[in-house]
């Protein structure tokens, strides 16, 4: 950054180290430098910024409001810097960079481990870093080339993102089997019936959650009250614990481990598409293609 305008790289590293350790001595040990060097860098950073980053309380440095506001952005920069260092080291040693995978939370529970087992047979030593995000967040990350492969629910129209179909499932209702009394053995259930009795909803930031909310509005029952879960897997766990039925995708339902849950297809039937996302206009490395093939094999069998 331009001197006098913002923080230099060494200032950012010192700031991050103090935020992590809470003291100059701790930051010095973390960075393998002297305490006077940390103090000098901090003073210089505060001089450039025009405000204090820390106040001293009982031998600890307490971040100011300005420091707390800066810290999330600094964490992002430090993470990116570490990624650059790892890549540079891998290139220097002749190694290939690891595969960066983003996947929605629910598919990370069962489909991801099974797909990775297949992938490992072809690439036993290939590094893979995994992050779980919502589908819309994955689309943005792939567009910005912050990852190599994304696995999401639904369509992801974006000019900087290429879509490849993985599998198609459907929406299902998972509910706890009654401990006693008559057992409803139907394999399907109408959405209108669920709307009358209530069900565990998926957050509307999820494509399927948004679709469900739209269906509810069409039936004249706007989403309100009850439980709303961030992910399909959490919704299924809540259903298993007796909080009521939940509407999830068939891939999540296939990953259930309890015999206490029964699964019924939701009517009218609503398809659920799983897509692989790649940066547009960029040739994918073979490991990325192999990982997508592994997901196809696993999800297609669900």
Secondary structure, DSSP 4 states (H G I P E B T S, - for coil): --TTTS--HHHHHHHHHHHHHSSHHHHHHHHTS-HHHHHHHHHHHHHHHTS-SEEEETTEEEEPHHHHHHHHHHHHHHHHHHHHHHHHHHHHTTPPPPEEEEE-HHHHHTHHHHHHHHHHHH-TT--EEEEE--HHHHHHHHHTTS-SEEEEES----TTEEEEEEEEEEEEEEEEPPSSS-----SEEEHHHHHHH--BEEPTTSHHHHHHHHHHHHTT----SS-EESSHHHHHHHHHTTS--EEEEHHHHHT---TTEEEEEEES--EEEEEEEEETT-PPPHHHHHHHHHHHHHHHT-
